[in-house]
């Protein structure tokens, strides 16, 4: 029998949502093994004074199997 756990993280990127998700998963993988998937809960943008998007932020839950 295996046990799965879920952690919640935030990640960001100036390039876009997909890059923010990839960055978050890569960073989490440095300390968590057996990552199996993720759910993006929230997407937020940071804008400059002229209204252009300067940063994409994601809040996501990552699930992994415990050894």
Secondary structure per residue as TSV (DSSP state, phi and psi in degrees):
chain	resnum	aa	ss	phi	psi
A	1	X	-	360.0	138.9
A	2	X	-	-111.9	156.6
A	3	X	E	-119.4	132.5
A	4	X	E	-110.3	145.6
A	5	X	E	-123.8	160.5
A	6	X	E	-129.1	133.5
A	7	X	E	-121.1	157.0
A	8	X	E	-115.9	131.3
A	9	X	E	-134.6	164.5
A	10	X	E	-120.9	142.5
A	11	X	E	-144.3	158.8
A	12	X	E	-143.3	162.1
A	13	X	E	-159.4	146.8
A	14	X	S	-82.3	-15.0
A	15	X	S	-84.1	-38.6
A	16	X	-	159.9	179.8
A	17	X	H	-63.9	-48.4
A	18	X	H	-59.0	-41.3
A	19	X	H	-66.2	-37.9
A	20	X	H	-63.6	-42.2
A	21	X	H	-64.2	-47.1
A	22	X	H	-59.9	-43.2
A	23	X	H	-62.4	-44.3
A	24	X	H	-62.7	-43.6
A	25	X	H	-65.9	-41.1
A	26	X	H	-62.4	-44.6
A	27	X	H	-65.8	-42.8
A	28	X	H	-62.9	-36.7
A	29	X	H	-66.2	-16.2
A	30	X	T	-67.5	-27.2
A	31	X	T	-123.7	-10.1
A	32	X	-	-121.2	130.6
A	33	X	-	-100.2	162.6
A	34	X	-	62.3	38.1
A	35	X	E	-65.4	130.8
A	36	X	E	-111.7	-21.8
A	37	X	E	178.1	176.8
A	38	X	E	-151.8	152.0
A	39	X	E	-119.6	127.6
A	40	X	E	-87.4	115.4
A	41	X	E	-86.2	-36.7
A	42	X	E	-150.2	142.0
A	43	X	E	-123.0	132.1
A	44	X	E	-133.7	147.3
A	45	X	E	-118.3	149.1
A	46	X	E	-108.9	133.3
A	47	X	E	-116.1	155.8
A	48	X	-	-82.7	179.3
A	49	X	T	-61.8	-27.1
A	50	X	T	-89.5	3.5
A	51	X	S	90.2	-1.0
A	52	X	-	-79.3	148.1
A	53	X	E	-73.4	125.8
A	54	X	E	-107.3	-21.5
A	55	X	E	-156.3	140.1
A	56	X	E	-106.1	133.1
A	57	X	E	-124.7	139.3
A	58	X	E	-126.9	144.7
A	59	X	E	-112.3	126.8
A	60	X	E	-144.2	157.8
A	61	X	E	-107.7	134.6
A	62	X	E	-116.0	130.7
A	63	X	E	-108.1	145.2
A	64	X	E	-148.3	156.6
A	65	X	E	-94.3	132.5
A	66	X	E	-84.6	134.5
A	67	X	-	-65.0	360.0
